[in-house]
Amino acid sequence: MTNRSSAALGFAEVSALRRVADGRSKDVKVEHLKALFAMGLAVVDQNGRASLTIDGQQRLRALAAQVIR
């Protein structure tokens, strides 16, 4: 079985990942949130908001590091 968190992210998913990290999940389309949930990069927290998982946080850091290079 393929680990969905290792799948390539498109621009929309990367944007969604950043918005969730910034607490702006209301600005994310439902289909993009569903993709992040399916990849294990985000979950719904106890307050009913989208939140990044540890994998999601690591993925976002890795993406940021690629941009800096």
C-alpha positions in Angstrom: 0.0 0.0 0.0 1.3 3.5 -0.9 1.8 6.0 1.8 -0.4 8.9 0.7 1.7 11.4 2.7 4.6 10.7 0.3 2.4 11.6 -2.8 3.4 14.7 -4.7 1.4 17.8 -3.7 0.0 20.1 -6.3 -0.2 23.9 -5.9 -3.7 23.7 -4.4 -2.7 21.2 -1.8 0.4 23.1 -0.8 -1.7 26.3 -0.5 -4.2 24.4 1.6 -1.4 23.0 3.8 -0.1 26.5 4.4 -3.6 27.9 5.2 -4.3 25.1 7.7 -0.9 25.8 9.4 -1.8 29.5 9.6 -5.2 28.7 11.1 -7.1 29.8 8.0 -8.8 26.4 7.2 -12.1 28.3 6.5 -10.3 29.6 3.4 -9.6 26.1 2.1 -11.9 24.3 -0.3 -13.5 21.1 1.1 -12.0 18.9 -1.6 -8.5 20.2 -0.8 -9.1 19.5 2.9 -10.3 16.0 2.1 -7.1 15.4 0.2 -5.0 16.5 3.1 -7.0 14.3 5.4 -6.6 11.3 3.1 -2.9 11.9 3.0 -2.7 12.0 6.8 -1.3 15.5 6.7 -4.3 17.1 8.5 -7.0 16.1 11.0 -9.9 17.7 12.7 -9.0 18.8 16.2 -11.1 18.7 19.3 -12.5 22.1 18.5 -13.7 21.0 15.1 -10.9 22.8 13.2 -8.5 21.4 10.7 -5.0 21.0 12.1 -1.8 19.7 10.7 -0.5 16.3 11.8 3.2 15.8 12.6 3.6 14.5 9.1 1.9 17.6 7.8 4.1 19.9 9.8 7.2 18.0 8.6 6.0 18.1 5.0 5.4 21.9 5.2 8.9 22.4 6.7 10.4 20.3 3.9 8.6 22.4 1.2 9.8 25.6 2.8 13.4 24.3 2.8 13.1 23.5 -0.9 12.0 27.1 -1.6 14.9 28.6 0.4 17.5 26.7 -1.5 
